[in-house]
Amino acid sequence: MFAVSFNTLDEAGRHLQELDSSRGLVLFASAAAVRELSQHAPSRAVLCSTKGEYTPQGYRNGVITGFEYDAGLADIVEILHPPVLSTARMEAAYRKVQDNTNAFLLLLCDGTGGMEEMLLSSLYFIAPQFKVAGGSAADDADGETYIYIGDRRVRNVGIFYDMPARTALIKENIYIPAGKTLLVTEADVSGRTVYSFNGRPAAGEYARVLGVPEKELVAHFLSSPLGRRYEDDLIIASPKEVRPDGSVTFYSQVMSSTYVEVLNAADPLAVLEETLGGSPFKPSFVLNINCTLRDELFRREGLWADFDQAMLGFCSNTTGFISYGEQYYTKHANQTMILLLVE
């Protein structure tokens, strides 16, 4: 696998038209660029709209990036809506690679439909240890996300890679528990809305635990998201908005009768050093998926330049995108970075 990057639509369009039949290609770009490029895309190419791009030159916005691979390694499957309609095809593709410990599934989802958890639950046949990495496509000014297989627009896509080289999947959180918990006492799971914490209106109780006025709660969403505990893992659920009735909507599902942990931001660059230092091998390729809320924080704090220096020093053959949510094994996360490493 090797990363590619283009500064203009003309460059990317020529590359698509000249793509050798033995090569597959995944491209990440703005919604407008994806729509334009889809007109030139062969069936071996997958295109996904983004909120920003990660390239071999580091973080960028408004370019086209992605990666090429041996087409014989991949099985591209459209995932219909509802996802259960594609279960048979997804299972058939999975069975071909299930015994390969290096295999993985790249999952690209519609980022505005709020269906990631439903999609992941339809993959009940996948073994817990099988690597699933992915991100949710970002939208344009009209609220439309775009994913294409060739020139055909789809809602979601799964690509199974039967890799000969060793692979690893890493999740990075730059948030740590603040030592405060909230009990979700009433929630609409499918609507990703919490009506009450600890038996009290959600926004007021969230603000009380943070020690801030309720009217200022939204300003603290980026610095104090909530964490859902799954065994020894912490999956971030990012709050989205406070509704007039005092409920709080999230970018991922929060379950009733469960505890969530209030999180505080750690030093992002120190966490990155620890993340990269814990890699099981020196990769020859990295797929990097960062949440749009991490991007917002990094731009606000001026962190991207230092992040790029560390990431590209780790592996210069790196590509990826800014997503509306991250898929990590069977979980949908927010404010997270997912790294797929290939030795």
N, C-alpha and C positions, 0 to 999 in steps of 0.2 A: 504494500500500500504506500502511496506517496501523495503528499499534499499538493494542491494546485491553487493558484490565486490569479485573478484577473482584475484589472483596474477599470475596464470598459466592457460594455455589452458586446461590442464588435469582437473583442478578443475572445470572450467566453463563447459567443455564437460560433465563431470559426472553429474553436476547439471541439464543440459539440458536433459540428458537421464533419469534422475530420477524425472523430473518435473511431479507433480501430475496432473491428467486430469482436476482438478477443478481450476488450477492456470494458469494465463497468465504471460508472461515474456517479458520485453524489455531489450535488452543488447546493450551497447555502447563499442566499442573497435576499434583497428586499423583495416585497411582494410585487412591485412593478417590474423589477428585473426578472423575477421568476416567470411572471406571465409572458414577458417578451421572449425569454430564452426557451420556453416550452415549445414554441413554434419550430425550433431547430433540434429538439431533443429526440434521440433514438430511444427505443424501448429499454435499452440497457442503462439509461440515465434516470436518476431520481432527483427532483428539485424540491427544495423546501424554503418557504419564506421565513425571514428572521428579523430580529430587532437589532442586529449587529453581527459582525463576522470576526472569527479568529483565524488568522492566516500565518504562514511561515515568517511573516514580518511582524507578527503580534496583533493586538486588538485593532480593528478597523471598523468603520461604519460607512456603508455605501459601496463596498466592493463585492466581488463574487469570489467565493472560496469553496473548497471541498476536497475530495480525494478520489483518486483512481485506484482500481484494483483489478485483478484477474477475474474476468466475468465468470469463469468456470467455478469460482469459489462461492458464488452468491445465488440465492434463490429469492426473488422479489415477489412479495405477495401483497396485493391490495386488501385492505381491511375495510369491509363495508360497514354501513350503519343500519341497524345495530351490529356490533362486532360479532355477535354469536353467529351471524350469517356466514362468517369467514372462518369459523372454528375448524371445520374439516380441512380446509386448505392449509391453514396455519399448522395444524397438528401433523399433516402429511409432510410439510417442509421441515418441521422440528424432528420428526422421526428419522429423517435422513442424516441428521447431524448430532443426535442426542448422545451418542457414545464418544464424541470427540470433545475432550475437556477444553480444547482451545476454541471451540465454536462459540458464536454469540449471535444475539438478535439485536439489530438496530431498529428501534421503534420510533417512527416520526408520526406525530399526532396533530390533529386539529387543535389549536391552542385556545379557541374561543368557545368550543362546544361544551366544555366541562365534563367530558366523557372519558377522561383518561382512566379513572378507576374502574369504570365498566369494562373498558377494553382490556385492562390488565387482568380483571377477574375472569375474562373469557379464555385466558391462557392457563387454565387450571391444570392442564396436562403437562406443563413444563416443570421439570424438576427444580426444586428450590435453589440448587447450586448452579443451574444453567445461567449464564450471563445474559442479562437483558439491560441494554443501555439505550437511552434515547432522550429526545426533547420534543417539546410542543411548538409547532410552527407559530410565528407571530403574525399579526394582522396589519392591514393598511389603514388608511384614513376612513375607509368605509366599513371597517370591522371584519374584513374578509381575510382568512388565511389561505395559503396556496401550497398544495403539495401535488406534484405531478410524477407520474411514471411515463416517461417519454412525453408525448403531447397530450396525454390523457389526465385530466384533473381527478384526484381522488381525495377522500376524507383523511385516510390514514394509510400508512404503509409499514410493513415489516420486511426486513431484509435479513435472512439467515446467512451467516458467513461460516463456511466450513474451513477454518483456518489451519494451515500446517504449522505455523509458528505459535509459540506460547503467547497467551493473552492474559490480561488482568483487568479488573474493573475496580475503580477507586471512586469513592464518594467523599467530598470534602464539605464540612460545615464550618463556617467561620463564626458560629454562634455557640455559646456554652450555657448550661443551666444557671439561672440566677438564684436558685434555691427556693423558688416560689412555684406553687402548683395551683391549678384551677380544675375543679370538677365540672365537666360538661353535663349540665342537668336537663337541658332541652335543646335539641338540634334537628334541623332538616338536613339529613346526610346528603341526599341527592342534590339539594339546592346549595350545599356548602355553606349553610348558615347556622350560626349558634344564637339561640334566643336567650339562654341564661347560663351563667357560671355560678356555681355554689348556691343555686336557687335564687339568684338575683339577676336583674337585667344585665345582659352580656357586656355592653359597652361600659356601663357604670362600674361593674365589678372588675373588669379588665383594667380600667383606669385607676381604680382604688388600689389594686395590687401593685401597679406601677408607681403609685404615689404621684399621679398627675391629675389635673382637672379633666373631667370627661370631655369637655369641649376641645381639649388639646390632644386627645387620644390618637387621632389619625397621624399627627406629626411624629408619633413614637412607633408607628407600625414598622418602619424600616429597621429601627435599632432594637426592637423588642418583639420579634415574632414568637410563635408558640412551637413547642416541640412535642411530637407524639412518640412515645417510647414503644418500640417493638423488640422484645427481648433485650439485647444489649445495644441496639441501634437506635439512633435518634433521627427522626424524619421531620423536617421543618414544614409547618403549615403557616403560610403568610396571610395575615389579615388584609382584606381588600378595601372594605368600606364599612362605615357605620350607617345603618338605616334609620329612618325617622322613628321607628318603634324601639330603637335602642339595641336591636340585634346587630351582629357583626357577621359579614360575609367573608369567606376565605377563598384562596386560590386552589385549595384542595379540601378533601372531605375531612371533617372532624366528627367523631362518633359520640353519640350520647352515652352517658354512664361510664365515661373514661376520664382519666386525668391527663391534662396537658401541662407541660412545663414552660414557664416564662423564660425566655432566652435573652442573653446580652451578647453584644458583639465582642469577639476576641480581636487580637492583632492579626489582620488578614495575611500580612506578609510572613509573620512568624508561623501561622498555621500552614501556609503554602510550603514553607521550608520543611516543616514536619511531614506534610503530605508527600512531597517529592522524595524526601529522604527515606520514607517507608516503602518506596516502590520495590517490588520483588525482583526486578531486573532492569537493566538499561534498555529502554525501548528504542526501536528504529522508527516507530510511528506512534503519534498520539492523536486521538479524537477528543476534543475539549468542548464540553457543553456547559455554558454558564447561564444561570437564571438572569432574566432582565432586571430583577431587583438587586442582584449582586452588581450588575453593570451600573445601575443607578448609584449605588453606594460607592463603587470604585471611581466613577466619574466625579462624584461630589467630593471625594477625599483625595483625588489625584493619584490613584494607586496603579493605574494600568501600566505606566512605564516601568515601574519596579516589578510588577507582576510579569510583564513580558520578558524582562531580563532573566528572571528566575526560570520561567517556563521554557523559553527558547534555549536557555543554557542546558536545561534538562533534555530537550529534544527539539531540534530545529524543524524536523519534519512533522509539523503540528498544524492541525486545522480544526475548525469547529464553528459554533454559532451561539448567539444569545437567544435563549429560548423563553417560552412562557410557562415553563415547568419542566421538570426532569423525571425521566423514568429510570429507576434503579432496581434491578431485579423485579419484584412484583409490586413495588411501591411507587407512588407519584409524589414527588417532593417539590418544594419551592426554596428559593434563596440558596441553592446548592450548586456545586460544580461536580460534574461527572467526567471522569477520565477513563477512556478505553485505551489501554496500552497494548502494542504489538511488539514482541521482541525482535 
